[in-house]
């Protein structure tokens, strides 16, 4: 199921506007914080889809019954751009386990590229709820390869939530065709229509990793 969060007018739109704005983007600390805040909003929305159980809490004056998340959650991200977005999810699911994937584009002389997964840090995923988060869902290839690599190492999650800040229509379509539909949910703050020949989203935001941490060679 696809969830596009900016289809409702909320404070989320302020954060989206600021990460898109080329003048505000120059403040890397604010850019990282906006990715984090979008992660927090998305985490809250995903929390509505989780399983809950009642927990009795002792207060100074008595007892209260509170429904709390029953799912075992693992938050995974693709380095490096995903780190501040990941932190937003961890702020809300603060007892979740965490996983990390290093993936990169291997370019060819004709300007095309393939995605290579280089490193995985991952615990047990079997039967758990996986939140696989990455700011940009361009072609969708990186997310699908990361998910496959995580499952190969950690086992099959009960459900996977894919979360992005900006997605392309092509990326959404690729994920929906290459992930198990019944056990996958796709969340994004906004969807853009176009990809460039180098697979950058238009209008997009540019290179999220460079904006967050500085340009790489």
Secondary structure, 3 states (H helix, E strand, C coil): CEEEHHHCCCCHHHHHHHHHCCCHHHCHHHHHHHHHHHHHHHHHHHHCCCCEEEEEEEECCEEEEEEEECCCEEEEEEECCHHHHHHHHHHHCCCCEEEEEEEEEEECCCCCEEEEEEEEECCCCCCCEEEEECCEECCCHHHHHHHHHHHHHHCCCCEEEEEEEEEEHHHHHHHHHHCCHHHEEEEEEEEECEECCCCCEECCCCCHHHHHHCCCC
